[in-house]
């Protein structure tokens, strides 16, 4: 338990990949602050999607590493 590592990812370090393979950068909602790494608070990120597109993956970038999470629309 003592070896826990906490991190925080900024909206500027995330890209939403659309079904047409275009990546859209994220941005913070006006007046919203990024939570601290160990905080239990939330942040609101906004992605501008072109018409007739759907999100496919969410990519996070941290210290030269990329982590991708697949998305499914229900």
PQR file with spaces between the fields and no chain letter, atoms N, CA, C, O and H, PARSE charges and radii, in Angstrom:
ATOM       1  N    UNK     1       0.814   -1.192    0.000 -0.4000 1.5000
ATOM       2  CA   UNK     1       0.000    0.000    0.000 -0.0000 2.0000
ATOM       3  C    UNK     1       0.860    1.259    0.000  0.5500 1.7000
ATOM       4  O    UNK     1       0.465    2.281   -0.562 -0.5500 1.4000
ATOM       5  N    UNK     2       2.024    1.191    0.624 -0.4000 1.5000
ATOM       6  CA   UNK     2       2.869    2.374    0.697 -0.0000 2.0000
ATOM       7  C    UNK     2       3.498    2.720   -0.652  0.5500 1.7000
ATOM       8  O    UNK     2       3.996    3.831   -0.828 -0.5500 1.4000
ATOM       9  H    UNK     2       2.345    0.361    1.081  0.4000 1.0000
ATOM      10  N    UNK     3       3.482    1.788   -1.606 -0.4000 1.5000
ATOM      11  CA   UNK     3       4.112    2.012   -2.910 -0.0000 2.0000
ATOM      12  C    UNK     3       3.126    2.574   -3.937  0.5500 1.7000
ATOM      13  O    UNK     3       3.410    2.538   -5.134 -0.5500 1.4000
ATOM      14  H    UNK     3       3.077    0.885   -1.462  0.4000 1.0000
ATOM      15  N    UNK     4       1.988    3.086   -3.502 -0.4000 1.5000
ATOM      16  CA   UNK     4       1.004    3.643   -4.432 -0.0000 2.0000
ATOM      17  C    UNK     4       1.607    4.796   -5.206  0.5500 1.7000
ATOM      18  O    UNK     4       2.391    5.577   -4.667 -0.5500 1.4000
ATOM      19  H    UNK     4       1.757    3.115   -2.529  0.4000 1.0000
ATOM      20  N    UNK     5       1.242    4.898   -6.458 -0.4000 1.5000
ATOM      21  CA   UNK     5       1.676    6.018   -7.281 -0.0000 2.0000
ATOM      22  C    UNK     5       0.436    6.703   -7.819  0.5500 1.7000
ATOM      23  O    UNK     5      -0.452    6.050   -8.368 -0.5500 1.4000
ATOM      24  H    UNK     5       0.605    4.264   -6.896  0.4000 1.0000
ATOM      25  N    UNK     6       0.372    7.997   -7.666 -0.4000 1.5000
ATOM      26  CA   UNK     6      -0.758    8.782   -8.139 -0.0000 2.0000
ATOM      27  C    UNK     6      -0.298    9.679   -9.274  0.5500 1.7000
ATOM      28  O    UNK     6       0.841   10.144   -9.288 -0.5500 1.4000
ATOM      29  H    UNK     6       1.093    8.527   -7.220  0.4000 1.0000
ATOM      30  N    UNK     7      -1.174    9.913  -10.207 -0.4000 1.5000
ATOM      31  CA   UNK     7      -0.859   10.835  -11.283 -0.0000 2.0000
ATOM      32  C    UNK     7      -2.137   11.518  -11.740  0.5500 1.7000
ATOM      33  O    UNK     7      -3.243   11.056  -11.461 -0.5500 1.4000
ATOM      34  H    UNK     7      -2.100    9.534  -10.195  0.4000 1.0000
ATOM      35  N    UNK     8      -1.967   12.593  -12.424 -0.4000 1.5000
ATOM      36  CA   UNK     8      -3.087   13.357  -12.954 -0.0000 2.0000
ATOM      37  C    UNK     8      -2.801   13.645  -14.421  0.5500 1.7000
ATOM      38  O    UNK     8      -1.675   13.988  -14.782 -0.5500 1.4000
ATOM      39  H    UNK     8      -1.068   12.968  -12.650  0.4000 1.0000
ATOM      40  N    UNK     9      -3.804   13.509  -15.255 -0.4000 1.5000
ATOM      41  CA   UNK     9      -3.657   13.785  -16.677 -0.0000 2.0000
ATOM      42  C    UNK     9      -4.471   15.023  -17.009  0.5500 1.7000
ATOM      43  O    UNK     9      -5.649   15.116  -16.664 -0.5500 1.4000
ATOM      44  H    UNK     9      -4.719   13.231  -14.962  0.4000 1.0000
ATOM      45  N    UNK    10      -3.845   15.955  -17.669 -0.4000 1.5000
ATOM      46  CA   UNK    10      -4.500   17.189  -18.075 -0.0000 2.0000
ATOM      47  C    UNK    10      -5.306   16.957  -19.348  0.5500 1.7000
ATOM      48  O    UNK    10      -4.987   16.061  -20.130 -0.5500 1.4000
ATOM      49  H    UNK    10      -2.887   15.879  -17.949  0.4000 1.0000
ATOM      50  N    UNK    11      -6.336   17.746  -19.559 -0.4000 1.5000
ATOM      51  CA   UNK    11      -7.138   17.648  -20.781 -0.0000 2.0000
ATOM      52  C    UNK    11      -6.282   17.854  -22.022  0.5500 1.7000
ATOM      53  O    UNK    11      -6.572   17.285  -23.075 -0.5500 1.4000
ATOM      54  H    UNK    11      -6.596   18.474  -18.924  0.4000 1.0000
ATOM      55  N    UNK    12      -5.236   18.654  -21.912 -0.4000 1.5000
ATOM      56  CA   UNK    12      -4.362   18.901  -23.066 -0.0000 2.0000
ATOM      57  C    UNK    12      -3.498   17.682  -23.393  0.5500 1.7000
ATOM      58  O    UNK    12      -2.864   17.647  -24.447 -0.5500 1.4000
ATOM      59  H    UNK    12      -5.000   19.116  -21.057  0.4000 1.0000
ATOM      60  N    UNK    13      -3.463   16.680  -22.504 -0.4000 1.5000
ATOM      61  CA   UNK    13      -2.709   15.453  -22.727 -0.0000 2.0000
ATOM      62  C    UNK    13      -3.607   14.294  -23.155  0.5500 1.7000
ATOM      63  O    UNK    13      -3.220   13.133  -23.026 -0.5500 1.4000
ATOM      64  H    UNK    13      -3.978   16.708  -21.647  0.4000 1.0000
ATOM      65  N    UNK    14      -4.787   14.594  -23.657 -0.4000 1.5000
ATOM      66  CA   UNK    14      -5.720   13.562  -24.109 -0.0000 2.0000
ATOM      67  C    UNK    14      -6.172   13.877  -25.534  0.5500 1.7000
ATOM      68  O    UNK    14      -6.321   15.040  -25.910 -0.5500 1.4000
ATOM      69  H    UNK    14      -5.101   15.538  -23.762  0.4000 1.0000
ATOM      70  N    UNK    15      -6.385   12.829  -26.311 -0.4000 1.5000
ATOM      71  CA   UNK    15      -6.916   12.965  -27.676 -0.0000 2.0000
ATOM      72  C    UNK    15      -8.030   11.952  -27.839  0.5500 1.7000
ATOM      73  O    UNK    15      -7.895   10.794  -27.444 -0.5500 1.4000
ATOM      74  H    UNK    15      -6.264   11.885  -26.005  0.4000 1.0000
ATOM      75  N    UNK    16      -9.123   12.390  -28.418 -0.4000 1.5000
ATOM      76  CA   UNK    16     -10.245   11.515  -28.719 -0.0000 2.0000
ATOM      77  C    UNK    16     -10.148   11.137  -30.192  0.5500 1.7000
ATOM      78  O    UNK    16     -10.241   11.999  -31.066 -0.5500 1.4000
ATOM      79  H    UNK    16      -9.233   13.331  -28.739  0.4000 1.0000
ATOM      80  N    UNK    17      -9.959    9.841  -30.470 -0.4000 1.5000
ATOM      81  CA   UNK    17      -9.869    9.382  -31.854 -0.0000 2.0000
ATOM      82  C    UNK    17     -11.274    9.045  -32.342  0.5500 1.7000
ATOM      83  O    UNK    17     -12.011    8.306  -31.689 -0.5500 1.4000
ATOM      84  H    UNK    17      -9.884    9.141  -29.761  0.4000 1.0000
ATOM      85  N    UNK    18     -11.628    9.591  -33.487 -0.4000 1.5000
ATOM      86  CA   UNK    18     -12.957    9.384  -34.042 -0.0000 2.0000
ATOM      87  C    UNK    18     -12.970    8.187  -34.982  0.5500 1.7000
ATOM      88  O    UNK    18     -11.921    7.661  -35.352 -0.5500 1.4000
ATOM      89  H    UNK    18     -11.029   10.191  -34.017  0.4000 1.0000
ATOM      90  N    UNK    19     -14.172    7.762  -35.362 -0.4000 1.5000
ATOM      91  CA   UNK    19     -14.300    6.604  -36.242 -0.0000 2.0000
ATOM      92  C    UNK    19     -13.708    6.829  -37.628  0.5500 1.7000
ATOM      93  O    UNK    19     -13.484    5.870  -38.365 -0.5500 1.4000
ATOM      94  H    UNK    19     -15.025    8.189  -35.061  0.4000 1.0000
ATOM      95  N    UNK    20     -13.452    8.090  -37.992 -0.4000 1.5000
ATOM      96  CA   UNK    20     -12.792    8.386  -39.275 -0.0000 2.0000
ATOM      97  C    UNK    20     -11.279    8.577  -39.094  0.5500 1.7000
ATOM      98  O    UNK    20     -10.599    9.078  -39.990 -0.5500 1.4000
ATOM      99  H    UNK    20     -13.634    8.869  -37.393  0.4000 1.0000
ATOM     100  N    UNK    21     -10.756    8.167  -37.915 -0.4000 1.5000
ATOM     101  CA   UNK    21      -9.326    8.177  -37.553 -0.0000 2.0000
ATOM     102  C    UNK    21      -8.748    9.574  -37.309  0.5500 1.7000
ATOM     103  O    UNK    21      -7.532    9.708  -37.170 -0.5500 1.4000
ATOM     104  H    UNK    21     -11.308    7.760  -37.187  0.4000 1.0000
ATOM     105  N    UNK    22      -9.568   10.596  -37.253 -0.4000 1.5000
ATOM     106  CA   UNK    22      -9.115   11.944  -36.891 -0.0000 2.0000
ATOM     107  C    UNK    22      -9.040   12.018  -35.363  0.5500 1.7000
ATOM     108  O    UNK    22      -9.933   11.528  -34.672 -0.5500 1.4000
ATOM     109  H    UNK    22     -10.556   10.487  -37.366  0.4000 1.0000
ATOM     110  N    UNK    23      -7.975   12.629  -34.838 -0.4000 1.5000
ATOM     111  CA   UNK    23      -7.822   12.812  -33.391 -0.0000 2.0000
ATOM     112  C    UNK    23      -8.173   14.249  -33.017  0.5500 1.7000
ATOM     113  O    UNK    23      -7.720   15.202  -33.650 -0.5500 1.4000
ATOM     114  H    UNK    23      -7.249   13.027  -35.399  0.4000 1.0000
ATOM     115  N    UNK    24      -8.979   14.378  -31.986 -0.4000 1.5000
ATOM     116  CA   UNK    24      -9.458   15.684  -31.532 -0.0000 2.0000
ATOM     117  C    UNK    24      -8.878   15.947  -30.146  0.5500 1.7000
ATOM     118  O    UNK    24      -9.039   15.113  -29.255 -0.5500 1.4000
ATOM     119  H    UNK    24      -9.347   13.604  -31.471  0.4000 1.0000
ATOM     120  N    UNK    25      -8.199   17.094  -29.936 -0.4000 1.5000
ATOM     121  CA   UNK    25      -7.654   17.389  -28.603 -0.0000 2.0000
ATOM     122  C    UNK    25      -8.764   17.762  -27.621  0.5500 1.7000
ATOM     123  O    UNK    25      -9.819   18.268  -28.004 -0.5500 1.4000
ATOM     124  H    UNK    25      -8.069   17.770  -30.660  0.4000 1.0000
ATOM     125  N    UNK    26      -8.493   17.500  -26.363 -0.4000 1.5000
ATOM     126  CA   UNK    26      -9.437   17.879  -25.321 -0.0000 2.0000
ATOM     127  C    UNK    26      -9.117   19.258  -24.776  0.5500 1.7000
ATOM     128  O    UNK    26      -8.012   19.770  -24.953 -0.5500 1.4000
ATOM     129  H    UNK    26      -7.636   17.089  -26.052  0.4000 1.0000
ATOM     130  N    UNK    27     -10.089   19.845  -24.119 -0.4000 1.5000
ATOM     131  CA   UNK    27      -9.868   21.121  -23.436 -0.0000 2.0000
ATOM     132  C    UNK    27     -10.732   21.130  -22.182  0.5500 1.7000
ATOM     133  O    UNK    27     -11.734   20.419  -22.095 -0.5500 1.4000
ATOM     134  H    UNK    27     -10.986   19.429  -23.976  0.4000 1.0000
ATOM     135  N    UNK    28     -10.333   21.939  -21.224 -0.4000 1.5000
ATOM     136  CA   UNK    28     -11.083   22.052  -19.979 -0.0000 2.0000
ATOM     137  C    UNK    28     -12.299   22.932  -20.180  0.5500 1.7000
ATOM     138  O    UNK    28     -12.297   23.836  -21.016 -0.5500 1.4000
ATOM     139  H    UNK    28      -9.520   22.516  -21.295  0.4000 1.0000
ATOM     140  N    UNK    29     -13.334   22.661  -19.408 -0.4000 1.5000
ATOM     141  CA   UNK    29     -14.494   23.529  -19.374 -0.0000 2.0000
ATOM     142  C    UNK    29     -14.076   24.838  -18.708  0.5500 1.7000
ATOM     143  O    UNK    29     -13.295   24.821  -17.757 -0.5500 1.4000
ATOM     144  H    UNK    29     -13.336   21.927  -18.729  0.4000 1.0000
ATOM     145  N    UNK    30     -14.576   25.957  -19.188 -0.4000 1.5000
ATOM     146  CA   UNK    30     -14.222   27.266  -18.636 -0.0000 2.0000
ATOM     147  C    UNK    30     -14.483   27.295  -17.127  0.5500 1.7000
ATOM     148  O    UNK    30     -15.555   26.904  -16.664 -0.5500 1.4000
ATOM     149  H    UNK    30     -15.210   25.971  -19.962  0.4000 1.0000
ATOM     150  N    UNK    31     -13.500   27.756  -16.379 -0.4000 1.5000
ATOM     151  CA   UNK    31     -13.636   27.864  -14.929 -0.0000 2.0000
ATOM     152  C    UNK    31     -13.372   26.567  -14.188  0.5500 1.7000
ATOM     153  O    UNK    31     -13.401   26.543  -12.957 -0.5500 1.4000
ATOM     154  H    UNK    31     -12.629   28.073  -16.754  0.4000 1.0000
ATOM     155  N    UNK    32     -13.116   25.495  -14.911 -0.4000 1.5000
ATOM     156  CA   UNK    32     -12.864   24.191  -14.303 -0.0000 2.0000
ATOM     157  C    UNK    32     -11.365   24.021  -14.098  0.5500 1.7000
ATOM     158  O    UNK    32     -10.583   24.362  -14.985 -0.5500 1.4000
ATOM     159  H    UNK    32     -13.093   25.514  -15.910  0.4000 1.0000
ATOM     160  N    UNK    33     -10.959   23.514  -12.974 -0.4000 1.5000
ATOM     161  CA   UNK    33      -9.542   23.291  -12.703 -0.0000 2.0000
ATOM     162  C    UNK    33      -9.247   21.793  -12.734  0.5500 1.7000
ATOM     163  O    UNK    33     -10.131   20.973  -12.486 -0.5500 1.4000
ATOM     164  H    UNK    33     -11.595   23.237  -12.253  0.4000 1.0000
ATOM     165  N    UNK    34      -7.999   21.445  -13.038 -0.4000 1.5000
ATOM     166  CA   UNK    34      -7.592   20.042  -13.020 -0.0000 2.0000
ATOM     167  C    UNK    34      -7.427   19.607  -11.571  0.5500 1.7000
ATOM     168  O    UNK    34      -6.802   20.324  -10.789 -0.5500 1.4000
ATOM     169  H    UNK    34      -7.281   22.111  -13.239  0.4000 1.0000
ATOM     170  N    UNK    35      -7.973   18.444  -11.186 -0.4000 1.5000
ATOM     171  CA   UNK    35      -7.811   17.978   -9.800 -0.0000 2.0000
ATOM     172  C    UNK    35      -6.379   17.544   -9.532  0.5500 1.7000
ATOM     173  O    UNK    35      -5.648   17.175  -10.450 -0.5500 1.4000
ATOM     174  H    UNK    35      -8.480   17.862  -11.821  0.4000 1.0000
ATOM     175  N    UNK    36      -5.989   17.594   -8.269 -0.4000 1.5000
ATOM     176  CA   UNK    36      -4.678   17.076   -7.869 -0.0000 2.0000
ATOM     177  C    UNK    36      -4.650   15.570   -8.070  0.5500 1.7000
ATOM     178  O    UNK    36      -5.697   14.926   -8.145 -0.5500 1.4000
ATOM     179  H    UNK    36      -6.583   17.894   -7.523  0.4000 1.0000
ATOM     180  N    UNK    37      -3.461   15.015   -8.156 -0.4000 1.5000
ATOM     181  CA   UNK    37      -3.302   13.580   -8.436 -0.0000 2.0000
ATOM     182  C    UNK    37      -4.013   12.680   -7.427  0.5500 1.7000
ATOM     183  O    UNK    37      -4.545   11.640   -7.814 -0.5500 1.4000
ATOM     184  H    UNK    37      -2.611   15.538   -8.096  0.4000 1.0000
ATOM     185  N    UNK    38      -4.039   13.041   -6.169 -0.4000 1.5000
ATOM     186  CA   UNK    38      -4.658   12.195   -5.148 -0.0000 2.0000
ATOM     187  C    UNK    38      -6.080   12.636   -4.801  0.5500 1.7000
ATOM     188  O    UNK    38      -6.679   12.090   -3.874 -0.5500 1.4000
ATOM     189  H    UNK    38      -3.607   13.887   -5.854  0.4000 1.0000
ATOM     190  N    UNK    39      -6.618   13.590   -5.507 -0.4000 1.5000
ATOM     191  CA   UNK    39      -7.941   14.123   -5.188 -0.0000 2.0000
ATOM     192  C    UNK    39      -9.047   13.207   -5.683  0.5500 1.7000
ATOM     193  O    UNK    39      -8.866   12.452   -6.638 -0.5500 1.4000
ATOM     194  H    UNK    39      -6.131   14.033   -6.260  0.4000 1.0000
ATOM     195  N    UNK    40     -10.176   13.283   -5.033 -0.4000 1.5000
ATOM     196  CA   UNK    40     -11.334   12.502   -5.473 -0.0000 2.0000
ATOM     197  C    UNK    40     -12.313   13.386   -6.255  0.5500 1.7000
ATOM     198  O    UNK    40     -13.453   12.991   -6.496 -0.5500 1.4000
ATOM     199  H    UNK    40     -10.323   13.896   -4.257  0.4000 1.0000
ATOM     200  N    UNK    41     -11.869   14.568   -6.644 -0.4000 1.5000
ATOM     201  CA   UNK    41     -12.719   15.465   -7.414 -0.0000 2.0000
ATOM     202  C    UNK    41     -12.633   15.114   -8.899  0.5500 1.7000
ATOM     203  O    UNK    41     -11.788   14.319   -9.311 -0.5500 1.4000
ATOM     204  H    UNK    41     -10.942   14.889   -6.448  0.4000 1.0000
ATOM     205  N    UNK    42     -13.504   15.708   -9.685 -0.4000 1.5000
ATOM     206  CA   UNK    42     -13.561   15.431  -11.116 -0.0000 2.0000
ATOM     207  C    UNK    42     -13.292   16.685  -11.920  0.5500 1.7000
ATOM     208  O    UNK    42     -13.432   17.801  -11.419 -0.5500 1.4000
ATOM     209  H    UNK    42     -14.190   16.354   -9.351  0.4000 1.0000
ATOM     210  N    UNK    43     -12.905   16.494  -13.168 -0.4000 1.5000
ATOM     211  CA   UNK    43     -12.735   17.593  -14.113 -0.0000 2.0000
ATOM     212  C    UNK    43     -13.631   17.313  -15.309  0.5500 1.7000
ATOM     213  O    UNK    43     -13.920   16.156  -15.614 -0.5500 1.4000
ATOM     214  H    UNK    43     -12.791   15.588  -13.575  0.4000 1.0000
ATOM     215  N    UNK    44     -14.068   18.353  -15.977 -0.4000 1.5000
ATOM     216  CA   UNK    44     -14.893   18.208  -17.176 -0.0000 2.0000
ATOM     217  C    UNK    44     -14.032   18.553  -18.376  0.5500 1.7000
ATOM     218  O    UNK    44     -13.481   19.650  -18.463 -0.5500 1.4000
ATOM     219  H    UNK    44     -13.833   19.293  -15.729  0.4000 1.0000
ATOM     220  N    UNK    45     -13.918   17.602  -19.308 -0.4000 1.5000
ATOM     221  CA   UNK    45     -13.183   17.816  -20.546 -0.0000 2.0000
ATOM     222  C    UNK    45     -14.170   17.929  -21.686  0.5500 1.7000
ATOM     223  O    UNK    45     -15.194   17.246  -21.706 -0.5500 1.4000
ATOM     224  H    UNK    45     -14.366   16.710  -19.237  0.4000 1.0000
ATOM     225  N    UNK    46     -13.857   18.800  -22.643 -0.4000 1.5000
ATOM     226  CA   UNK    46     -14.741   19.022  -23.789 -0.0000 2.0000
ATOM     227  C    UNK    46     -13.996   18.656  -25.067  0.5500 1.7000
ATOM     228  O    UNK    46     -12.843   19.044  -25.261 -0.5500 1.4000
ATOM     229  H    UNK    46     -13.025   19.354  -22.627  0.4000 1.0000
ATOM     230  N    UNK    47     -14.666   17.909  -25.932 -0.4000 1.5000
ATOM     231  CA   UNK    47     -14.125   17.549  -27.241 -0.0000 2.0000
ATOM     232  C    UNK    47     -15.128   18.008  -28.289  0.5500 1.7000
ATOM     233  O    UNK    47     -16.313   17.688  -28.196 -0.5500 1.4000
ATOM     234  H    UNK    47     -15.603   17.594  -25.775  0.4000 1.0000
ATOM     235  N    UNK    48     -14.664   18.754  -29.282 -0.4000 1.5000
ATOM     236  CA   UNK    48     -15.515   19.221  -30.374 -0.0000 2.0000
ATOM     237  C    UNK    48     -15.536   18.153  -31.463  0.5500 1.7000
ATOM     238  O    UNK    48     -14.515   17.922  -32.112 -0.5500 1.4000
ATOM     239  H    UNK    48     -13.702   19.014  -29.358  0.4000 1.0000
ATOM     240  N    UNK    49     -16.673   17.499  -31.676 -0.4000 1.5000
ATOM     241  CA   UNK    49     -16.789   16.439  -32.667 -0.0000 2.0000
ATOM     242  C    UNK    49     -17.405   16.980  -33.956  0.5500 1.7000
ATOM     243  O    UNK    49     -18.434   17.656  -33.916 -0.5500 1.4000
ATOM     244  H    UNK    49     -17.502   17.687  -31.149  0.4000 1.0000
ATOM     245  N    UNK    50     -16.779   16.687  -35.096 -0.4000 1.5000
ATOM     246  CA   UNK    50     -17.393   17.064  -36.368 -0.0000 2.0000
ATOM     247  C    UNK    50     -18.719   16.305  -36.557  0.5500 1.7000
ATOM     248  O    UNK    50     -18.915   15.242  -35.968 -0.5500 1.4000
ATOM     249  H    UNK    50     -15.944   16.138  -35.128  0.4000 1.0000
ATOM     250  N    UNK    51     -19.603   16.841  -37.358 -0.4000 1.5000
ATOM     251  CA   UNK    51     -20.902   16.218  -37.610 -0.0000 2.0000
ATOM     252  C    UNK    51     -20.719   14.810  -38.175  0.5500 1.7000
ATOM     253  O    UNK    51     -19.780   14.552  -38.928 -0.5500 1.4000
ATOM     254  H    UNK    51     -19.444   17.705  -37.836  0.4000 1.0000
ATOM     255  N    UNK    52     -21.610   13.919  -37.811 -0.4000 1.5000
ATOM     256  CA   UNK    52     -21.657   12.535  -38.305 -0.0000 2.0000
ATOM     257  C    UNK    52     -20.423   11.710  -37.948  0.5500 1.7000
ATOM     258  O    UNK    52     -20.074   10.785  -38.681 -0.5500 1.4000
ATOM     259  H    UNK    52     -22.373   14.129  -37.199  0.4000 1.0000
ATOM     260  N    UNK    53     -19.760   12.023  -36.842 -0.4000 1.5000
ATOM     261  CA   UNK    53     -18.632   11.217  -36.382 -0.0000 2.0000
ATOM     262  C    UNK    53     -18.947   10.680  -34.989  0.5500 1.7000
ATOM     263  O    UNK    53     -19.780   11.226  -34.266 -0.5500 1.4000
ATOM     264  H    UNK    53     -20.044   12.774  -36.246  0.4000 1.0000
ATOM     265  N    UNK    54     -18.269    9.612  -34.638 -0.4000 1.5000
ATOM     266  CA   UNK    54     -18.435    9.011  -33.318 -0.0000 2.0000
ATOM     267  C    UNK    54     -17.068    8.759  -32.708  0.5500 1.7000
ATOM     268  O    UNK    54     -16.119    8.459  -33.432 -0.5500 1.4000
ATOM     269  H    UNK    54     -17.592    9.169  -35.226  0.4000 1.0000
ATOM     270  N    UNK    55     -16.945    8.873  -31.386 -0.4000 1.5000
ATOM     271  CA   UNK    55     -15.667    8.556  -30.743 -0.0000 2.0000
ATOM     272  C    UNK    55     -15.385    7.062  -30.844  0.5500 1.7000
ATOM     273  O    UNK    55     -16.295    6.239  -30.752 -0.5500 1.4000
ATOM     274  H    UNK    55     -17.715    9.117  -30.797  0.4000 1.0000
ATOM     275  N    UNK    56     -14.114    6.724  -31.034 -0.4000 1.5000
ATOM     276  CA   UNK    56     -13.698    5.334  -31.170 -0.0000 2.0000
ATOM     277  C    UNK    56     -12.728    4.936  -30.056  0.5500 1.7000
ATOM     278  O    UNK    56     -12.855    3.856  -29.480 -0.5500 1.4000
ATOM     279  H    UNK    56     -13.374    7.392  -31.109  0.4000 1.0000
ATOM     280  N    UNK    57     -11.756    5.812  -29.750 -0.4000 1.5000
ATOM     281  CA   UNK    57     -10.764    5.557  -28.705 -0.0000 2.0000
ATOM     282  C    UNK    57     -10.445    6.856  -27.987  0.5500 1.7000
ATOM     283  O    UNK    57     -10.591    7.943  -28.546 -0.5500 1.4000
ATOM     284  H    UNK    57     -11.653    6.690  -30.218  0.4000 1.0000
ATOM     285  N    UNK    58     -10.010    6.730  -26.745 -0.4000 1.5000
ATOM     286  CA   UNK    58      -9.518    7.865  -25.985 -0.0000 2.0000
ATOM     287  C    UNK    58      -8.061    7.577  -25.655  0.5500 1.7000
ATOM     288  O    UNK    58      -7.749    6.574  -25.013 -0.5500 1.4000
ATOM     289  H    UNK    58      -9.892    5.847  -26.291  0.4000 1.0000
ATOM     290  N    UNK    59      -7.168    8.464  -26.097 -0.4000 1.5000
ATOM     291  CA   UNK    59      -5.732    8.307  -25.877 -0.0000 2.0000
ATOM     292  C    UNK    59      -5.286    9.277  -24.787  0.5500 1.7000
ATOM     293  O    UNK    59      -5.651   10.452  -24.796 -0.5500 1.4000
ATOM     294  H    UNK    59      -7.422    9.279  -26.619  0.4000 1.0000
ATOM     295  N    UNK    60      -4.489    8.763  -23.847 -0.4000 1.5000
ATOM     296  CA   UNK    60      -3.879    9.580  -22.806 -0.0000 2.0000
ATOM     297  C    UNK    60      -2.372    9.553  -23.004  0.5500 1.7000
ATOM     298  O    UNK    60      -1.806    8.502  -23.307 -0.5500 1.4000
ATOM     299  H    UNK    60      -4.193    7.808  -23.840  0.4000 1.0000
ATOM     300  N    UNK    61      -1.712   10.702  -22.835 -0.4000 1.5000
ATOM     301  CA   UNK    61      -0.263   10.816  -22.989 -0.0000 2.0000
ATOM     302  C    UNK    61       0.336   11.279  -21.669  0.5500 1.7000
ATOM     303  O    UNK    61      -0.096   12.285  -21.106 -0.5500 1.4000
ATOM     304  H    UNK    61      -2.171   11.555  -22.589  0.4000 1.0000
ATOM     305  N    UNK    62       1.341   10.539  -21.171 -0.4000 1.5000
ATOM     306  CA   UNK    62       1.980   10.890  -19.915 -0.0000 2.0000
ATOM     307  C    UNK    62       3.436   10.436  -19.953  0.5500 1.7000
ATOM     308  O    UNK    62       3.709    9.246  -20.116 -0.5500 1.4000
ATOM     309  H    UNK    62       1.691    9.722  -21.629  0.4000 1.0000
ATOM     310  N    UNK    63       4.356   11.355  -19.807 -0.4000 1.5000
ATOM     311  CA   UNK    63       5.791   11.052  -19.765 -0.0000 2.0000
ATOM     312  C    UNK    63       6.253   10.175  -20.927  0.5500 1.7000
ATOM     313  O    UNK    63       6.988    9.210  -20.717 -0.5500 1.4000
ATOM     314  H    UNK    63       4.134   12.321  -19.675  0.4000 1.0000
ATOM     315  N    UNK    64       5.836   10.496  -22.139 -0.4000 1.5000
ATOM     316  CA   UNK    64       6.270    9.757  -23.317 -0.0000 2.0000
ATOM     317  C    UNK    64       5.553    8.439  -23.529  0.5500 1.7000
ATOM     318  O    UNK    64       5.920    7.676  -24.423 -0.5500 1.4000
ATOM     319  H    UNK    64       5.240   11.279  -22.310  0.4000 1.0000
ATOM     320  N    UNK    65       4.541    8.157  -22.730 -0.4000 1.5000
ATOM     321  CA   UNK    65       3.783    6.915  -22.853 -0.0000 2.0000
ATOM     322  C    UNK    65       2.357    7.237  -23.285  0.5500 1.7000
ATOM     323  O    UNK    65       1.762    8.209  -22.820 -0.5500 1.4000
ATOM     324  H    UNK    65       4.242    8.777  -22.005  0.4000 1.0000
ATOM     325  N    UNK    66       1.816    6.413  -24.180 -0.4000 1.5000
ATOM     326  CA   UNK    66       0.429    6.586  -24.605 -0.0000 2.0000
ATOM     327  C    UNK    66      -0.376    5.376  -24.155  0.5500 1.7000
ATOM     328  O    UNK    66       0.033    4.230  -24.343 -0.5500 1.4000
ATOM     329  H    UNK    66       2.300    5.624  -24.558  0.4000 1.0000
ATOM     330  N    UNK    67      -1.517    5.653  -23.563 -0.4000 1.5000
ATOM     331  CA   UNK    67      -2.450    4.609  -23.163 -0.0000 2.0000
ATOM     332  C    UNK    67      -3.751    4.867  -23.919  0.5500 1.7000
ATOM     333  O    UNK    67      -4.258    5.988  -23.932 -0.5500 1.4000
ATOM     334  H    UNK    67      -1.849    6.584  -23.411  0.4000 1.0000
ATOM     335  N    UNK    68      -4.283    3.827  -24.544 -0.4000 1.5000
ATOM     336  CA   UNK    68      -5.513    3.974  -25.316 -0.0000 2.0000
ATOM     337  C    UNK    68      -6.621    3.140  -24.696  0.5500 1.7000
ATOM     338  O    UNK    68      -6.402    2.018  -24.240 -0.5500 1.4000
ATOM     339  H    UNK    68      -3.871    2.915  -24.534  0.4000 1.0000
ATOM     340  N    UNK    69      -7.809    3.714  -24.690 -0.4000 1.5000
ATOM     341  CA   UNK    69      -8.991    3.030  -24.169 -0.0000 2.0000
ATOM     342  C    UNK    69     -10.027    3.015  -25.276  0.5500 1.7000
ATOM     343  O    UNK    69     -10.408    4.067  -25.789 -0.5500 1.4000
ATOM     344  H    UNK    69      -7.987    4.625  -25.060  0.4000 1.0000
ATOM     345  N    UNK    70     -10.486    1.823  -25.650 -0.4000 1.5000
ATOM     346  CA   UNK    70     -11.517    1.712  -26.672 -0.0000 2.0000
ATOM     347  C    UNK    70     -12.864    2.162  -26.134  0.5500 1.7000
ATOM     348  O    UNK    70     -13.169    1.954  -24.960 -0.5500 1.4000
ATOM     349  H    UNK    70     -10.176    0.968  -25.233  0.4000 1.0000
ATOM     350  N    UNK    71     -13.671    2.778  -26.987 -0.4000 1.5000
ATOM     351  CA   UNK    71     -14.995    3.263  -26.603 -0.0000 2.0000
ATOM     352  C    UNK    71     -16.063    2.584  -27.446  0.5500 1.7000
ATOM     353  O    UNK    71     -15.871    2.362  -28.642 -0.5500 1.4000
ATOM     354  H    UNK    71     -13.424    2.948  -27.941  0.4000 1.0000
ATOM     355  N    UNK    72     -17.183    2.256  -26.825 -0.4000 1.5000
ATOM     356  CA   UNK    72     -18.315    1.671  -27.530 -0.0000 2.0000
ATOM     357  C    UNK    72     -19.540    2.524  -27.221  0.5500 1.7000
ATOM     358  O    UNK    72     -19.826    2.823  -26.061 -0.5500 1.4000
ATOM     359  H    UNK    72     -17.339    2.436  -25.854  0.4000 1.0000
ATOM     360  N    UNK    73     -20.248    2.905  -28.256 -0.4000 1.5000
ATOM     361  CA   UNK    73     -21.462    3.711  -28.085 -0.0000 2.0000
ATOM     362  C    UNK    73     -22.645    2.778  -27.874  0.5500 1.7000
ATOM     363  O    UNK    73     -22.866    1.853  -28.655 -0.5500 1.4000
ATOM     364  H    UNK    73     -20.015    2.663  -29.198  0.4000 1.0000
ATOM     365  N    UNK    74     -23.403    3.031  -26.810 -0.4000 1.5000
ATOM     366  CA   UNK    74     -24.586    2.208  -26.516 -0.0000 2.0000
ATOM     367  C    UNK    74     -25.834    3.027  -26.674  0.5500 1.7000
ATOM     368  O    UNK    74     -26.937    2.518  -26.471 -0.5500 1.4000
ATOM     369  H    UNK    74     -23.224    3.782  -26.175  0.4000 1.0000
